[in-house]
Every structure is written in structure tokens, then in C-alpha cells.
């Protein structure tokens, strides 16, 4: 049984930086890590990858040969990868004995909530190679400073969760830069726990562009709240404690914490129901570390 992560998210959310930092952290705690680059547009890799899709197909070649733009080219590449899944399986098999896998996917969001090529690639790998994968969906934390963009991020996260059907963790990345684009209207836990979205309506109404879509926005918020699936954890990829907390969540979601245990229902249940004490304080500690206190500013 092999464990790993499927790293996804919009362009600029920090996927490649995440894979680089996460692989270094996992190696520091004693895991052998293999990074698999499945983004044919990513030709500037800061990490050493065990498998690179550019050995199979390059986005630049596809765009030139078929007169496609970058979006159409990426869809073509994922379709080509699905049809040549045997190539990827053969590259992965030597790694299955003792490696933890990190899959770095493209940033085109349509691949993960609209098209099915990437989903089928993941499903085939899970079934044929007996992988236990968690989807780690990165969202740039600065989107919290704009209510409209935050709701869009919630919709994207929900759609992706429903489409991929994997254990799923949504992450507000670059949390150390969260106030670079302006102060947040609410405390951080409002955004991480996706609390009553009606409070955002007032802020959206202040923007004349958003006000005319009030009814649509309200209905979209109702959909998000009716499913009640989306929440976020936070990440500063340069902070060991932040990365460590995320690894704990991922290990619990894909079952890594049960690896090597005796097959006892009692032992499994002890871990499954054990309180994660650091989780209770995660938002307050992050807010104190990365967000300015209004009271201190007044002084």
C-alpha cells in the first residue's frame, strides 16, 4: 500500500513551491519521497522529480502542432496521458516499494471540476497500483480579502471535491501574505471554517458591480452552505510547524497513520477518535502570528 498526495489548485496558488517544500519536510522526518510532475507546462522545476510528463508530451509541442491555446493544449495533454497510462504506471512501479508520492498537477482548474481526464488518470492509478491518495487543494489566501473572490474559491473547492471523489483537504496557502492585499473583514476562523456567508452580503453590496448580482450570490452561498463540505486549513510552506500540522491532517485522511499497525479495530478507533489538540488552537495561533491586531495599531 502506497501513500501520497495529489497537489492541485489554480495558477499561482503555490503548487510547485508546495511540492518542493513538502518533499524537503517529509525527507527530514524520515520518508523517502518521489515527486511526479504531471504539469506539461512546468518547465522550471525547483525540485528533482522522479517522473516528468515532459518525457511523454510537451505542452509547447502540442500547441504548435495542433494550433491550440494553453488551455486546450493542457486538456489534450491530460487526454494523451490517460491514453498512455501504461507509461506512467511503468515509471511509478519502481517507486512503490518504499516511496511516498507527490503528484504535481497542472493549474488549469477545469481539469478538476469539469473535464474527467485527470480524474480518470487518478482513478486508474489508485485501482491498479493500490495507492492511497489525498487531494491537497491550494487556494491563495489573499482571496479572503475580496468577498467575491472568496465565494468563487469556495465554489471551486466544492466543485473539485465533488468531482474528484478523493479524501480532500483545502488549504489557504501563502498565509504569511494574507494581509498583503488589505485587511480582512472578519477574523480568520470565519474564512477557514466557512461560517455564515450572509455576513459577506453587506460587503458585496458596497461594490456596485456585485450589487446587481445579489440574488445570484445569495443562491450560490446557499448551495455552499447546504453541502457544508468546504473548510480550510492554513499553510506557510516556510514554517515547519505549519507544514507539520498539515502533514498530520493528510496522514489521517489517507490512512498513513494506520500503516504498520496491527489490524485491530480497537487500535484503529483509538487513533480515529483521538482529539487533535493542536487543531483547536490552529486559527488563533495563525491569526496572532500573521495578522495585525487592530488594538495594537490604535496604540
Buried (B, 14 or more C-beta within 10 A) or exposed (E): EBBBBBBBBBEEBBBBBBBBBBBEBBEEEEBEBBBBBBBBBBEEBEBEBBBBBBEBBBBEEBBEEEEBEBEBBBBBBBBBBBEEBEBBBEBBEEBBEEBBBBBBBBBBBEBBBEBBBBBBBBBBBBEEBEBBBBBBBBBBBBBBBBBBBBBBBBBBBBBBBEBBEBBBBBBBBBBBEBBEBEEBBEBBBBBBEBBEBEEBBEBBEEEEEBEEEEEEBEEBBEEBBEEEBBBBBBBBBEBEEBBEBBBBBBBBBBBBBBEEEEEEEEEBEEEEEEEEEEEEEBBEBBBEBBBEEEEEEEE
